[in-house]
């Protein structure tokens, strides 16, 4: 909204969206219509934190501004009316989601945003896939730490695998068994040929699995056959994505 905001004005059913806050791992909300997108929106913390980045809502908002010594203080902001908030059944197509990667989540998030020089939610799936292939490593770097050998894994490859799965196990094809606290489907990324055995850190060598399938491919009696079938599935999937 380029016109001057009038404190106290109310707007019904404004379209809002959760985004990653600048300089913070906490999500925030911005408007997608009527207002400049950089205006601050006061929004319930639980709805911001418990839903994935890119979740959209409709809410009634009021233009507000803080005061100090009876004078306007700071920039105007929007205050959403809690009782009016409606979560929309919206799912962006071919847009990479902000998937938190266990304890490496913030580091991965910041790294990927830096690679593309834009917000993660604005990255097209095809562009992200190209970046994943460019970051593929046939023989990941090994580092010695005391008596343990650590193998550097690519956050961008792991994020790509989770995005490609789109919330479904890439083996049994069932939905993820539960959602994480941030609303993202819980899946585990498996290297079909383990990096320690010379496997590559690349899109064709990773699969996002539910805990049950991950345990089966790791500890099951039919682990080898199961893993070979998984390899065929991922190869076929990547070929389809090439079309």
C-alpha positions in Angstrom: 0.0 0.0 0.0 1.7 3.1 -1.2 -0.9 5.5 0.3 -0.2 6.7 3.9 -1.5 4.3 6.5 -4.1 5.6 8.8 -3.8 4.3 12.3 -7.0 2.5 13.4 -8.1 1.5 9.9 -9.3 -2.1 9.7 -9.1 -4.5 6.8 -11.0 -7.8 6.5 -9.6 -11.1 5.3 -6.1 -10.0 4.4 -4.0 -12.7 2.9 -0.9 -13.4 5.1 2.0 -15.8 4.8 4.7 -17.2 7.1 8.3 -16.4 6.1 11.7 -16.7 7.6 12.6 -13.7 9.7 15.6 -11.7 8.6 18.6 -12.3 10.9 16.5 -14.8 13.0 15.6 -18.5 12.8 12.1 -17.6 14.0 9.4 -17.3 11.4 7.3 -14.1 10.9 4.3 -13.2 8.9 3.9 -10.7 6.1 0.9 -9.6 4.0 0.6 -10.7 0.4 -1.9 -8.0 -0.6 -2.9 -4.4 0.1 0.3 -3.6 2.1 4.0 -3.4 1.6 5.4 -6.9 2.4 8.0 -5.5 4.8 5.4 -4.2 7.2 5.4 -6.0 10.6 2.4 -8.2 11.4 1.6 -9.0 15.0 0.5 -12.7 14.8 0.1 -15.5 17.3 3.5 -17.1 18.0 2.1 -20.7 18.0 0.7 -20.3 14.5 4.0 -18.9 13.2 6.1 -21.6 14.9 3.9 -24.7 14.4 3.3 -24.3 10.7 5.9 -24.6 7.9 7.3 -21.6 6.1 4.9 -20.6 3.2 1.7 -21.4 5.2 -1.0 -18.9 4.3 -3.8 -17.5 6.4 -6.7 -15.0 6.1 -7.2 -12.6 9.0 -8.7 -9.3 9.8 -6.1 -6.8 10.7 -5.9 -3.3 12.2 -3.3 -0.7 11.5 -1.6 0.2 14.8 1.4 2.2 16.1 3.1 2.3 19.4 3.2 5.5 21.4 5.7 7.0 23.8 5.0 10.1 25.9 1.7 10.4 24.0 3.6 10.6 20.7 3.8 8.1 17.8 6.8 5.8 18.3 8.2 3.5 15.6 6.7 2.4 12.4 3.0 1.4 11.9 2.3 -2.3 12.0 -0.6 -4.7 11.5 -2.4 -6.4 14.4 -4.2 -9.5 13.4 -7.5 -10.4 15.2 -7.0 -13.9 16.7 -10.6 -15.0 16.3 -10.6 -14.1 12.6 -7.5 -16.2 11.6 -8.2 -19.0 9.1 -5.5 -21.3 7.9 -5.7 -21.9 4.1 -5.3 -25.2 2.4 -2.5 -23.9 0.2 0.6 -25.8 -1.0 3.1 -24.1 -3.4 3.9 -26.1 -6.4 7.5 -26.7 -7.4 8.8 -24.4 -4.6 11.4 -25.7 -2.2 10.1 -25.7 1.4 12.0 -24.5 4.4 12.9 -27.9 5.8 14.8 -27.9 9.1 17.6 -30.4 9.1 17.9 -31.5 12.7 20.6 -29.5 14.5 22.0 -28.3 11.2 18.8 -26.6 10.2 19.7 -22.9 10.5 23.1 -23.4 9.0 21.7 -25.2 6.0 18.9 -22.6 5.6 21.4 -19.7 5.6 23.8 -21.5 3.3 21.1 -22.3 0.7 19.7 -18.7 0.8 23.3 -17.4 0.3 23.8 -19.8 -2.6 20.7 -18.4 -4.4 20.9 -14.9 -3.0 17.1 -15.0 -2.3 14.6 -16.3 0.3 14.3 -20.1 0.3 10.6 -20.0 -0.3 11.2 -18.2 -3.7 13.5 -20.8 -5.1 12.0 -22.9 -7.9 12.3 -26.7 -7.6 14.0 -27.0 -11.0 16.6 -24.4 -10.1 17.2 -26.1 -6.7 17.6 -29.4 -8.5 20.2 -28.0 -10.8 22.1 -26.6 -7.8 21.9 -30.0 -6.1 23.5 -31.7 -9.1 26.2 -29.0 -9.2 26.9 -29.7 -5.6 27.0 -33.4 -6.0 30.3 -35.0 -4.9 31.4 -38.4 -6.1 33.9 -38.8 -3.2 32.9 -36.7 -0.2 35.7 -35.1 1.8 37.0 -37.0 4.9 38.4 -35.4 8.0 40.2 -37.0 10.8 39.0 -36.2 14.3 41.0 -38.1 17.0 40.2 -41.8 16.2 37.0 -41.0 14.2 36.7 -40.3 10.5 34.0 -37.8 9.7 32.6 -37.4 6.2 31.4 -34.0 5.1 27.8 -34.3 4.0 26.1 -31.6 1.8 23.2 -29.8 3.4 21.9 -28.9 0.0 21.7 -32.6 -1.1 19.9 -33.5 2.0 17.4 -30.6 1.6 16.9 -31.6 -2.0 16.0 -35.2 -1.1 13.5 -34.0 1.5 11.9 -31.6 -1.0 11.7 -34.2 -3.7 9.9 -36.5 -1.4 7.3 -33.9 -0.7 6.2 -35.4 2.6 6.0 -39.1 1.4 8.5 -41.9 2.0 10.3 -42.6 -1.3 10.2 -46.4 -0.6 6.7 -47.3 0.7 5.2 -44.0 -0.7 3.2 -43.5 2.5 2.9 -40.1 4.2 5.5 -39.2 6.8 4.4 -40.8 10.1 4.2 -37.4 11.9 4.9 -33.8 11.6 7.8 -32.1 13.4 7.2 -29.1 15.7 7.7 -26.7 12.9 5.0 -28.5 10.8 7.4 -30.3 8.4 6.9 -34.0 7.6 9.4 -36.2 9.5 11.5 -38.2 7.1 15.1 -39.5 7.3 17.6 -39.1 4.5 19.4 -42.4 3.6 22.5 -42.8 1.4 21.8 -45.8 -0.8 25.5 -46.5 -1.0 26.9 -45.2 2.3 29.5 -42.5 2.0 31.9 -44.5 4.1 31.7 -47.2 1.5 32.6 -44.9 -1.3 29.0 -43.7 -2.2 28.5 -40.3 -3.7 26.7 -37.4 -2.0 24.4 -36.8 -5.0 20.6 -36.7 -5.8 20.7 -40.3 -7.2 22.3 -41.7 -4.1 19.9 -40.3 -1.5 16.3 -41.2 -0.5 14.0 -39.7 2.0 12.5 -42.6 4.1 10.0 -43.1 6.9 11.7 -44.4 10.1 10.3 -47.9 9.4 11.8 -48.2 5.9 15.0 -46.6 7.0 15.3 -49.3 9.8 14.5 -52.0 7.3 17.1 -50.9 4.8 19.7 -50.7 7.5 18.9 -53.6 9.8 16.4 -55.9 8.0 17.0 -59.4 6.8 16.3 -58.3 3.3 18.2 -55.1 3.6 20.4 -55.6 0.5 17.5 -56.5 -1.8 15.4 -53.7 -0.3 18.2 -51.2 -0.9 18.6 -52.4 -4.5 14.9 -51.9 -5.1 15.2 -48.4 -3.6 18.1 -47.6 -5.9 15.9 -48.5 -8.9 13.1 -46.3 -7.7 15.3 -43.3 -7.2 17.0 -43.8 -10.6 13.5 -44.0 -12.2 12.3 -40.9 -10.3 15.3 -38.8 -11.3 14.9 -39.9 -15.0 11.2 -38.7 -14.8 12.3 -35.4 -13.4 14.7 -35.0 -16.4 11.8 -35.2 -18.8 
